[in-house]
């Protein structure tokens, strides 16, 4: 029995290492140049915005500084009194050559507030290529080129995961470890072996293709627009591809409650939309192989401290190496943050099965397996 526990622990450690090796091979380092492109068609960027975030001024300005020859910015706001509107107008003054519109209105097509906010932007987009871009993405100058350059003959959608950067405080470090060496790593490993899943942070669509298959309203098929996108693209016999160098999301300060709320919401969304892929997530992180190793110690002849240290090193050293090789966030708090993340993960996984109401930036979302509901917070909250 001790040998069985030890083998199971070793299998989980090996799986973790293989995912890191696959992701490391698939990913380029931060700042890597985009692919060369001969054709650069005009692009519409639909950016849903709500309220002021930690780096709003900077992320807005970055959107006006893209090097693509011709693009338009469509900022979508649900309410005309949103405090982000003056910030958009302020950023636009310095870049009068960039096509920009602010679209105000609330199209309730789903229980997903972000998708509702994007409808008017999609309908107003002038160009065939459309990017749905979250407002907190720190777009590099070659943002569009990275996305367009990742489009292949069998692509139905090109996306990028967010890379956490510029954390302030320990809990923001924890969020970096959730986003980067955990979630981004597994998403890129999955895409590399043919299991591409969409990520809603940055999504490049060929508009005629989506319009021919229900348009943006088709993304209402699931509570999460990225899950609906994945299923739609797969149904068409196409694939979801990821850019080779993901885009940053600067974090600033985060609280424990914010991390819990965000991860619980994402976890619940994965549980509802892809239950078969979500269920094995309980095996991720350091706790499962560590507990199996401890069982092997209790039942066999292994020594406690060397066994525990071996598991910790085997899990965290490759993770640190991946972050360092790609230029991702690393600090003296990174390994402690990884440990806290891994302690939180089983509780978040269990929370996803319980269901109930979850907060999304002041909105109360009830995410169910058959139906979901949205109660929106007052404008400006």
Protein Blocks (a to p, Z undefined) as FASTA:
>chain_A
ZZmmmmmmmmmmmmmmmmmmmmmmmpccehiacdddfbdcddddddddedjdfklmmmmm
mmmmccbfbacdddddfbfkbcklmmmmmmmmmmmmbccdddeddddfbfbfklmmmmmm
mmmpmbfbdcdddfkbccdfklmmmmmmmpcfkbcbdcdddddehiecjklmmmmmmmmm
mmmmmmmmmmmnopacddfkbccddfklmmmnopjmlmmmpmblklmmmmmmmmnopacd
ddfbdcdddebjadfklmmmmmmmmmmmmmmmmmmlmmmmmmgcjklmmmmmmmmmmmmm
bdfklmmmmmmmmmmmmmmmmmmmnopacdfklmmmmmmmmmmmmmmmmmmmngpaddee
hiacdddfkbccdddddehZZ
